[in-house]
Amino acid sequence: MTTGLEPSLACHFVASFVLSGMIALAYSLCGVEFVVLRGLYPGLWRDARHFTAVAREELTPVNRHLNWIERLAVSIPLIAAMLLVIVDSTSNLTFKLLVLALIFLGLIGARITGAITRHLLQVIVALTKPKG
């Protein structure tokens, strides 16, 4: 902003980085949770004594994390669409198609992350279910 950029250009720059960061955060966290819960966590148990009780205690906050990941994945394209509508007051066909594409991609992302989080919640139930 000190180099003489127009305020609208500076706002677009900041908004693009915020949206990129949100996308990276949501889908990276989803991928990491999947790899950890499906592959790494069960493999870390060399001594399976008291597995269910310890796993229940350790995995309690994961349910909340998965809900936040899903909310973030749903909100990203909607925030992008709102920013486009707020910033750009033109209503040409390209703009409308771009907003529709963002909303459509958001719905796809929400479905994917929703399916993954539901699967991971089933994994948590299987890991913390008492034997017997």
N, C-alpha and C positions, 0 to 999 in steps of 0.2 A: 504494500500500500504506500510505502514511502518512495517508490520509484515512479509514481505517477499513473498507476493502473486505475482504470475506472472502477468505482465501487461495485458495480454489478459484475464485472469480470472477476474481481477478488472474491466476491460472494460465491460465484460459480466454482471457482478454484477450491475454496474451502468446502463447499457442499459436495463436490466430487470426491474429495479425500474422505469426508465423513462417511459417505455412502460406500465407498470402496472399503473402508475400515470395517463398517458394519457387515458387509458381505463376507469379508475375510474372517471376521470373528465368528459369525454364525456358522458358516459351513466348516471352518477349521475345527471349532469346538465339537460340532456334530461328528466329524470324522475321528477326532481324537477319542471322544467318548466311546465310539463304536469299537475302535481298535483296542482300547484299554479294557473295556468290559467283556468283549468277546474273546480276546486273545491273551492279553497280558495278565489281567487280574487272576483268572483261574490258574495260570501257570506259575504264579508267585507262591502258591500254597504248597510248600514241601511237606509241612506237617499239618494234616487235615483235622487235628483235634480242635474241637470248639469252632469249626469252620462256620457253621450257620450263625451262631451268636456274634462272632467277630465280623462276619460279612454283613450281617444286618446292621450292626453299629457303623461300620465303615461306609456302607452304601446308602445310608439314610439321606444324606444331602444330595445324592445324585438325582433323585426324582425331581427336586426343585430345580437343579441345573438343567435337566432335560426340558422342563417346562419353559425356562427362560430362553433356551436355544430355539425352541419352536416358536415362541412369541417373537423373537428377534428376526427369525427367518421370514415370518409372515409380515412383519412391519417394514422391512427394507423396501420392497417395491412400492408399497403404499406411501411411504415417506417420499420416495423418489417421485412418484406421480404427483403428490401434493406439491412438492417443490417445483416441478415443471409447471403445474397449473398456476401457482402463485407467482413465479418469476416471469414466465412467458405468457403474455396476455393475448398472443395471436391464436387464432383458431383454425389454422390451415390443416389440411389433410395429413401431412407428415407429422405434425405435432400430435394430432389425435391418435394416429397409428402408433407413435412412440409411447404414449401414455397407455394405450391398450396393451401393447407388448410388455411393458413393465408390470402391469397388473397380471397378465397371463403368466409371465415368468415367475412372479411372486406366488401365484397359486400352485404352479408346478413345484417350486421350492418348498412351499408349505406342505404339499403332499409327500414329498420325498423325506423331509425332516420329520414329519409326523409319523410316517411308516417306520423310520429308523428309531425314533424315540419310543414308539410303542413296542418295537422289538426289544429294545434295551430295557424297558420296564419289565418285560417278560423274563429277560435274562436275570435281572435283579431279583425278581420273585423266585426264580429257580435257584439262584445262589443262596437266598436267605430263607427258603422254606425249610422248616424242621423236617428231619428224616423220620420216616416211620409210617 
